[in-house]
Amino acid sequence: REDWLPLNASPNIDLPSTPAVFAGYGITSGEPRRDDYAGVDAKGKIVVAFDGAPEGVADNSFARFNAHAKA
């Protein structure tokens, strides 16, 4: 729980032979427009993403993607 934490739905896999890709915050949203998966081929790979939502958005548009955000 210090360096990394898999999601509860993460399957058991053989990590040494499984490729990984980075997907920013892992957000795909129509409004506000954002697609962290654009150009990312995640099929059959481990997806590494930042926890929460991007900081510095003036209107807090991505707060709904952040489990740690205060309502």
DSSP file (Angstrom, degrees, kcal/mol; ACC not computed):
  #  RESIDUE AA STRUCTURE BP1 BP2  ACC     N-H-->O    O-->H-N    N-H-->O    O-->H-N    TCO  KAPPA ALPHA  PHI   PSI    X-CA   Y-CA   Z-CA
    1    1 A R              0   0    0      0, 0.0     4,-0.1     0, 0.0     0, 0.0   0.000 360.0 360.0 360.0   3.5    0.0    0.0    0.0
    2    2 A E        +     0   0    0      2,-0.2     3,-0.1     0, 0.0     0, 0.0   0.866 360.0  20.4 -97.1 -50.4    3.0    2.3   -0.1
    3    3 A D  S    S-     0   0    0      1,-0.3     2,-0.3     0, 0.0     0, 0.0   0.795 133.0  -8.1 -92.0 -31.1    4.4    2.0   -3.7
    4    4 A W        -     0   0    0      2,-0.0    -1,-0.3     0, 0.0    -2,-0.2  -0.984  51.1-160.4-161.6 159.7    1.4    0.5   -5.5
    5    5 A L        -     0   0    0     -2,-0.3     2,-0.1    -4,-0.1     0, 0.0  -0.898  16.8-141.0-149.4 114.6   -2.1   -0.8   -4.9
    6    6 A P        -     0   0    0      0, 0.0     2,-0.1     0, 0.0    -2,-0.0  -0.409  30.9-105.4 -72.3 153.4   -4.1   -3.0   -7.3
    7    7 A L    >   -     0   0    0      1,-0.1     3,-2.0    -2,-0.1     0, 0.0  -0.396  29.9-110.4 -71.8 156.6   -7.8   -2.4   -7.6
    8    8 A N  T 3  S+     0   0    0      1,-0.3    -1,-0.1    -2,-0.1     0, 0.0   0.806 118.8  54.1 -57.9 -30.4  -10.1   -4.9   -6.0
    9    9 A A  T 3  S+     0   0    0      2,-0.0    -1,-0.3     0, 0.0    -2,-0.0   0.365  78.6 126.8 -88.2   6.0  -11.2   -6.2   -9.4
   10   10 A S    <   -     0   0    0     -3,-2.0     2,-0.1     1,-0.1     3,-0.0  -0.455  56.0-133.6 -67.2 130.3   -7.6   -6.9  -10.6
   11   11 A P        -     0   0    0      0, 0.0     2,-0.5     0, 0.0    -1,-0.1  -0.377  23.9 -98.3 -79.4 162.0   -7.2  -10.4  -11.8
   12   12 A N        +     0   0    0     -2,-0.1     2,-0.3     2,-0.0     0, 0.0  -0.717  58.4 162.2 -78.1 124.2   -4.4  -12.8  -10.9
   13   13 A I        -     0   0    0     -2,-0.5     2,-1.1     5,-0.0     5,-0.0  -0.911  49.5-100.0-140.2 165.4   -1.8  -12.6  -13.7
   14   14 A D    >   -     0   0    0     -2,-0.3     3,-0.9     1,-0.2     4,-0.4  -0.776  36.5-167.7 -87.7  98.8    1.8  -13.5  -14.3
   15   15 A L  G >  S+     0   0    0     -2,-1.1     3,-1.4     1,-0.2    -1,-0.2   0.859  76.5  62.7 -61.2 -40.9    3.4  -10.0  -14.0
   16   16 A P  G 3  S+     0   0    0      0, 0.0    -1,-0.2     0, 0.0    -2,-0.0   0.803 113.3  35.6 -59.1 -26.1    6.8  -10.9  -15.4
   17   17 A S  G <  S+     0   0    0     -3,-0.9    -2,-0.2     2,-0.1    -3,-0.0   0.361  97.5  94.2-108.6   6.9    5.4  -11.7  -18.8
   18   18 A T    <   -     0   0    0     -3,-1.4    27,-0.1    -4,-0.4    26,-0.0  -0.880  69.4-135.4-103.8 121.4    2.5   -9.1  -18.9
   19   19 A P        -     0   0    0      0, 0.0    27,-2.6     0, 0.0     2,-0.3  -0.337  18.4-146.4 -70.5 155.4    3.3   -5.8  -20.7
   20   20 A A  E     -a   46   0A   0     25,-0.2     2,-0.3    27,-0.0    27,-0.2  -0.912  11.0-166.5-123.6 150.9    2.1   -2.6  -19.1
   21   21 A V  E     -a   47   0A   0     25,-2.6    27,-3.2    -2,-0.3     2,-0.4  -0.947  19.6-126.4-131.4 154.8    0.9    0.7  -20.5
   22   22 A F  E     +a   48   0A   0     -2,-0.3    27,-0.2    25,-0.2     3,-0.1  -0.870  22.1 178.1-103.8 134.1    0.4    4.2  -18.9
   23   23 A A    >   -     0   0    0     25,-2.5     3,-3.2    -2,-0.4     4,-0.3  -0.201  34.2-128.5-129.4  43.1   -2.9    5.9  -19.2
   24   24 A G  T 3  S-     0   0    0      1,-0.3    26,-3.6     2,-0.1    -1,-0.4  -0.252  85.4 -18.7  53.9-119.3   -2.6    9.2  -17.2
   25   25 A Y  T 3  S-     0   0    0     24,-0.2    -1,-0.3     2,-0.1    24,-0.1   0.399  90.5-117.3 -96.8  -0.1   -5.6    9.2  -14.9
   26   26 A G    <   +     0   0    0     -3,-3.2     2,-0.4     1,-0.2    -2,-0.1   0.774  62.9 151.9  71.4  26.1   -7.5    6.6  -16.9
   27   27 A I        +     0   0    0     -4,-0.3     9,-3.4     2,-0.0     2,-0.4  -0.774  26.4 177.5 -97.2 131.3  -10.2    9.1  -17.6
   28   28 A T  E     +B   35   0B   0     -2,-0.4     2,-0.4     7,-0.2     7,-0.2  -0.964  22.6 159.8-126.2 114.0  -12.4    9.0  -20.8
   29   29 A S  E   > -B   34   0B   0      5,-3.4     5,-2.3    -2,-0.4    -2,-0.0  -0.995  38.8-159.1-141.9 138.4  -15.0   11.8  -20.6
   30   30 A G  T   5S+     0   0    0     -2,-0.4     3,-0.2     1,-0.3    -1,-0.1   0.827  83.6  57.1 -82.9 -34.5  -17.2   13.6  -23.1
   31   31 A E  T   5S+     0   0    0      1,-0.5    -1,-0.3     2,-0.1     2,-0.2  -0.890 117.3  22.6-145.3 109.6  -17.8   16.6  -20.9
   32   32 A P  T   5S-     0   0    0      0, 0.0    -1,-0.5     0, 0.0     2,-0.3   0.574 113.0-118.9 -70.2 153.9  -15.3   18.0  -20.1
   33   33 A R  T   5 +     0   0    0     -3,-0.2     2,-0.3    -2,-0.2    -3,-0.2  -0.464  54.8 137.3 -71.7 123.4  -13.5   16.4  -23.0
   34   34 A R  E   < -B   29   0B   0     -5,-2.3    -5,-3.4    -2,-0.3     2,-0.3  -0.908  25.2-178.5-163.1 137.0  -10.6   14.2  -22.0
   35   35 A D  E >   +B   28   0B   0     -2,-0.3     3,-1.3    -7,-0.2    -7,-0.2  -0.750   6.0 174.7-142.3  93.6   -9.4   10.8  -23.2
   36   36 A D  T 3  S+     0   0    0     -9,-3.4    -8,-0.2    -2,-0.3    -1,-0.1   0.620  83.9  58.9 -71.7 -12.4   -6.4    9.4  -21.4
   37   37 A Y  T >  S+     0   0    0    -10,-0.4     3,-2.5    -3,-0.1    -1,-0.2   0.433  72.3 127.9 -95.4  -0.6   -6.7    6.2  -23.4
   38   38 A A  T <  S+     0   0    0     -3,-1.3     3,-0.1     1,-0.3    -3,-0.1  -0.389  87.5   2.3 -59.1 122.9   -6.3    7.9  -26.8
   39   39 A G  T 3  S+     0   0    0      1,-0.2     2,-0.6    -2,-0.2    -1,-0.3   0.513 103.5 124.4  77.8   4.8   -3.6    6.1  -28.6
   40   40 A V    <   -     0   0    0     -3,-2.5     2,-1.0   -19,-0.0    -1,-0.2  -0.874  50.8-154.4-102.0 123.3   -3.2    3.5  -25.8
   41   41 A D        +     0   0    0     -2,-0.6    -3,-0.0     1,-0.2    -4,-0.0  -0.807  26.8 162.6 -93.6  96.5   -3.5   -0.1  -26.7
   42   42 A A    >   +     0   0    0     -2,-1.0     3,-2.2    -5,-0.1    -1,-0.2   0.526  25.7 125.4 -94.7  -7.8   -4.6   -1.6  -23.3
   43   43 A K  T 3  S-     0   0    0      1,-0.3     3,-0.1    -3,-0.1    -2,-0.0  -0.335  88.7  -2.5 -60.6 123.8   -6.0   -4.9  -24.5
   44   44 A G  T 3  S+     0   0    0      1,-0.2     2,-0.3    -2,-0.1    -1,-0.3   0.612 115.0 107.0  74.0  13.5   -4.3   -7.7  -22.6
   45   45 A K  S <  S-     0   0    0     -3,-2.2     2,-0.5   -27,-0.1    -1,-0.2  -0.810  77.1-105.6-121.8 160.8   -2.0   -5.3  -20.7
   46   46 A I  E     -a   20   0A   0    -27,-2.6   -25,-2.6    -2,-0.3     2,-0.6  -0.739  35.6-144.1 -79.6 129.4   -1.6   -4.0  -17.2
   47   47 A V  E     -a   21   0A   0     -2,-0.5     2,-0.5   -27,-0.2   -25,-0.2  -0.880  10.5-161.3-100.6 122.2   -2.9   -0.4  -17.2
   48   48 A V  E     +a   22   0A   0    -27,-3.2   -25,-2.5    -2,-0.6     2,-0.3  -0.892  21.1 165.1-101.8 127.9   -0.9    1.9  -14.9
   49   49 A A        -     0   0    0     -2,-0.5   -24,-0.2   -27,-0.2   -25,-0.1  -0.978  39.5-100.5-143.1 153.4   -2.7    5.2  -14.0
   50   50 A F        -     0   0    0    -26,-3.6     2,-0.2    -2,-0.3   -27,-0.0  -0.407  43.5-112.5 -66.3 149.0   -2.5    8.0  -11.5
   51   51 A D  S    S-     0   0    0     -2,-0.1     2,-0.2     2,-0.1    -1,-0.1  -0.571  77.8  -0.1 -78.7 146.9   -5.0    7.8   -8.5
   52   52 A G  S    S-     0   0    0     13,-0.2    -2,-0.0    -2,-0.2     3,-0.0  -0.476 100.3 -50.2  82.6-144.2   -7.7   10.4   -8.3
   53   53 A A        -     0   0    0     -2,-0.2    10,-0.1    13,-0.1    -2,-0.1  -0.894  63.7 -77.1-133.7 159.7   -8.2   13.2  -10.8
   54   54 A P        -     0   0    0      0, 0.0     3,-0.4     0, 0.0     8,-0.2  -0.266  46.2-136.0 -59.3 140.9   -6.1   15.9  -12.4
   55   55 A E  S    S+     0   0    0      1,-0.2     3,-0.1    -3,-0.0    -3,-0.0  -0.550  77.8  43.9 -91.0 162.1   -5.2   18.8  -10.2
   56   56 A G        +     0   0    0      1,-0.3     2,-0.7    -2,-0.2    -1,-0.2   0.540  65.1 142.6  85.4   6.8   -5.3   22.4  -11.3
   57   57 A V    >   -     0   0    0     -3,-0.4     3,-1.8     1,-0.2    -1,-0.3  -0.744  46.5-144.4 -82.4 117.6   -8.6   22.3  -13.2
   58   58 A A  T 3  S+     0   0    0     -2,-0.7    -1,-0.2     1,-0.3    -2,-0.1   0.834  95.5  36.4 -54.5 -42.1  -10.2   25.7  -12.4
   59   59 A D  T 3  S-     0   0    0     -3,-0.1    -1,-0.3     0, 0.0    -2,-0.0   0.337 105.4-121.6 -97.7   8.7  -13.8   24.5  -12.3
   60   60 A N    X   +     0   0    0     -3,-1.8     3,-1.8     1,-0.1     4,-0.2   0.826  53.1 160.5  58.7  34.2  -13.0   21.1  -10.7
   61   61 A S  T 3   +     0   0    0      1,-0.3     3,-0.4     2,-0.1    -1,-0.1   0.749  68.7  48.1 -59.8 -27.9  -14.6   19.4  -13.7
   62   62 A F  T >  S+     0   0    0     -8,-0.2     3,-1.9     1,-0.2     4,-0.3   0.287  75.5 107.9 -99.5  11.3  -12.9   16.1  -13.0
   63   63 A A  G X  S+     0   0    0     -3,-1.8     3,-1.8     1,-0.3     6,-0.3   0.814  70.1  66.1 -58.7 -30.8  -13.7   15.8   -9.3
   64   64 A R  G 3  S+     0   0    0     -3,-0.4    -1,-0.3     1,-0.3    -2,-0.1   0.711  97.5  55.3 -66.1 -17.4  -16.3   13.1  -10.0
   65   65 A F  G <  S+     0   0    0     -3,-1.9     2,-0.7   -11,-0.1    -1,-0.3   0.520  92.1  86.1 -88.5  -6.5  -13.4   10.8  -11.1
   66   66 A N    X   -     0   0    0     -3,-1.8     3,-1.4    -4,-0.3    -1,-0.1  -0.854  58.1-165.6-103.5 112.0  -11.5   11.4   -7.8
   67   67 A A  T 3  S+     0   0    0     -2,-0.7    -1,-0.1     1,-0.3    -3,-0.0   0.694  93.0  52.5 -65.7 -18.0  -12.5    9.0   -5.0
   68   68 A H  T 3  S+     0   0    0      2,-0.1    -1,-0.3    -3,-0.1     2,-0.1   0.431  83.2 115.9 -98.5  -1.1  -10.7   11.4   -2.5
   69   69 A A    <   -     0   0    0     -3,-1.4     2,-0.5    -6,-0.3   -17,-0.0  -0.377  65.9-124.1 -72.5 147.1  -12.5   14.6   -3.6
   70   70 A K              0   0    0      1,-0.1    -1,-0.1    -2,-0.1    -2,-0.1  -0.780 360.0 360.0 -90.7 132.5  -14.7   16.4   -1.1
   71   71 A A              0   0    0     -2,-0.5    -1,-0.1    -7,-0.0    -2,-0.0   0.469 360.0 360.0 -78.6 360.0  -18.2   17.0   -2.3
